[in-house]
Amino acid sequence: MLPPRTQTAQQSRRPDPRTKKCAFCAHKTKYIDYKDYPTLKPFTDYFGNIRKRYYSGVCLKHQKMLRLAMERARFLGMVAYRK
């Protein structure tokens, strides 16, 4: 049987270093512009696919906005389609 946790053990816990903060939430972005290619580029991989939330660290709200911006940029030919 394990001993009960003490208060000092709970206080010594640190936040998980692997968790990422949403870059758009940190800058308080309300709209992701599809014409701003330098903003969209880090969220795509070598093949032009949109990176998953797990890898990019973007929250759900901004991931949906990012997907929509990428679709619009692809339609206009600003960003390449997936290979």
Solvent accessible surface area in square Angstrom, and as a share of the most:
residue,aa,sasa,rsa
1,M,242,1.08
2,L,157,0.78
3,P,108,0.68
4,P,121,0.76
5,R,166,0.60
6,T,84,0.49
7,Q,129,0.57
8,T,99,0.58
9,A,48,0.37
10,Q,99,0.44
11,Q,125,0.56
12,S,80,0.51
13,R,145,0.53
14,R,215,0.78
15,P,121,0.76
16,D,60,0.31
17,P,128,0.81
18,R,194,0.71
19,T,91,0.53
20,K,119,0.51
21,K,173,0.73
22,C,13,0.08
23,A,47,0.37
24,F,13,0.05
25,C,65,0.39
26,A,72,0.56
27,H,147,0.66
28,K,168,0.71
29,T,40,0.23
30,K,184,0.78
31,Y,127,0.48
32,I,7,0.04
33,D,50,0.26
34,Y,50,0.19
35,K,119,0.50
36,D,57,0.29
37,Y,95,0.36
38,P,101,0.64
39,T,45,0.26
40,L,1,0.00
41,K,116,0.49
42,P,86,0.54
43,F,23,0.10
44,T,22,0.13
45,D,50,0.26
46,Y,180,0.68
47,F,110,0.46
48,G,12,0.12
49,N,51,0.26
50,I,41,0.21
51,R,101,0.37
52,K,140,0.59
53,R,111,0.40
54,Y,176,0.67
55,Y,135,0.51
56,S,26,0.17
57,G,12,0.12
58,V,5,0.03
59,C,38,0.23
60,L,94,0.47
61,K,130,0.55
62,H,4,0.02
63,Q,28,0.12
64,K,116,0.49
65,M,47,0.21
66,L,0,0.00
67,R,114,0.42
68,L,73,0.36
69,A,4,0.03
70,M,1,0.00
71,E,79,0.35
72,R,102,0.37
73,A,0,0.00
74,R,22,0.08
75,F,164,0.68
76,L,103,0.51
77,G,61,0.59
78,M,90,0.40
79,V,16,0.09
80,A,74,0.57
81,Y,138,0.53
82,R,160,0.58
83,K,180,0.76
